[in-house]
């Protein structure tokens, strides 16, 4: 009896202790002025922040005018970058894709048009007004053949979570993306609904008069279930479909009203391979970086891999090896880089390597345009655009930076223009915390705002 009484008392004490240790996350945030011009004092301040206890944080900042690092706080420590990986994919793109994206590769014979995918994401995708590839195919009077022989990749990136299959941010990879590799159901106030591509309408089971609007795909088949509710506005849901070469050809054939024949043919004669170019590359980069679009990031890496100067296949692994060994061989710490989007937790980067690549990107745009406005328009901007629209809203726009968030990980890397006109390149990486991401963001923002105001 005493034994059970002791257990009861211990259990009650633990409950009481837990109740006493509940922390108001707002109380964790420190608002005092940070010593941004004194490295030693600033590091002591960063080490004392309760919000970052029992987790991993690193901050690296480079002053462009001085040409030196002004802060290196765990800057050589490896972090899971999440969507900060897109900074490296962006670098690969600007180094290996021209002013316009490659929309298709092709060769012609007397009576045949043979095409290969380029990894372009824009074909029949409503997000972009790019009809170049479609019009080229539509205008051809020859029999069209398609080969996927140059696609040497898997539909999912290495280390992606399997249960993301129904989420719009986890669209599958393919050489010939059609309709953005997803179905979109649009629900109108009158209760009518449409689906694009239309071919999937008979694959949707509909539930009427529900309390919410929802679209869900079967894990292993292109079978969907739709829940319809009342709405005052036109709304939509987007869900990835399971890709295959056969399905891509069927979707394209139905839209073109032409038969496309699948063949297995290598891109043997490089001299005879031509490229159809699509929309302005920056228009892809802008959506990819501002909205942190994973599908576009994977597509960008595929397109840069298709550069014939390096290889003749859409193989992101080979492209990553090429970039790291040839174009980024001078990084202080070699990253572990496995995908284009940052969905994989296998990626490992240091804050310093992020800053080094951001500096190379800055140099590229400075040499090209003699100013950085074009670059800053591609990145999210504090208080104005993209994933930073709701952050840094109490100041003039001063920060252009890429966010990167997975559960328990949040990073921010980019450019700060200080109140005094200095240009800082920075990377602030935070991993393995248990607090709310919004709390981590607020403390990060306060520190970076002090660099804007006082450095």
Secondary structure, DSSP 8 states (H G I E B T S, - for coil): -HHHHHHHHHHHHHHHHHHHT---HHHH---S---TT-HHHHHHHHHT-GGGTTSEEEEEEEETTTTEEEEEESTTSEE--GGGHHHHHHHHHHHHS-SEEEEEEEEE-SSEEEEEE---S-TT-TTS---HHHHHHHH--SEEEEE-TTB-S-SS-TT--GGGTTSGGG----SS--GGGEEEEEE-TTS-EEEESGGGGGGEEEE-S-SS-EEEE-SSSS-EEEE----SS-EEEEEE----HHHHHHHHHHHHTS-EEEE------GGG-EEEEEEEHHHHHHHHHHTT-HHHHHHHHHHHHT-TTT-SSB-HHHHHHHIIIIISTT-SS--B---SSS--TT-BEEHHHHHHHHHHHHHHHHHHHSSSHHHHHHS-BTTTBGGGTTSSTTS-S-EEEEEEEETTEEEEEEEEE-TTS-EEEEEEEEES--S-HHHHHHHHHHHHHHHHHH-
